Structure formats: structure tokens, C-alpha cells
Amino acid sequence: MVDQKLRKVLAGQAHRIKPFLVIADAAVRESHLEAIRAQFTTHELIKVRILGESKETIDVAAREICETIGCDLIARTGHMAVFYLAKD
């Protein structure tokens, strides 16, 4: 779990990151999860664009990624979601 101070720092760092993946229709597939896992092998902080019809569908997709991967959602603004997974 990320505390508020670290979340703020990471959100600031995320401004410089470009999204590496676009998820259409807020439908998270296994191939998306594999790409996210692969990205986390080299990066702790990633940005994903999640396209959906409503905020709720985007939030559901972001939560699904967090629960499946075990990462933290740092920020979600519009269609952009920032995820963090600390290296062990």
C-alpha cells in the first residue's frame, strides 16, 4: 500500500511518462495483463490509457488491473491511469 506522500511524488513523476498501452472499450484482456507484467519487470511506474464509455467502466478496468497484477493505482485522470509496483 502506498502512503499519501509517496503517491504525490509518484503522480508528479508520472507527468513525464507516456502511456505504453491503450485498452479499448475498458476491456482488460490477458494480453494486456501480460504486457503490463512485462513492463513492470523494467519499470516501477507505468501509464496506461483506458478507453471507456464512462468513468465507472474505466475505474472497474483500473481496479481489475490492480487486483490481478498486485500493483497500486496512483492516479486516474480522464482516460489515463498510473500504476505503481515496487521492485522487491
Secondary structure, DSSP 8 states (H G I E B T S, - for coil): ---HHHHHHHHHHHTT----EEEGGG---HHHHHHHHHHHTT-SEEEEEE--SSHHHHHHHHHHHHHHHT-EEEEEETTEEEEE----
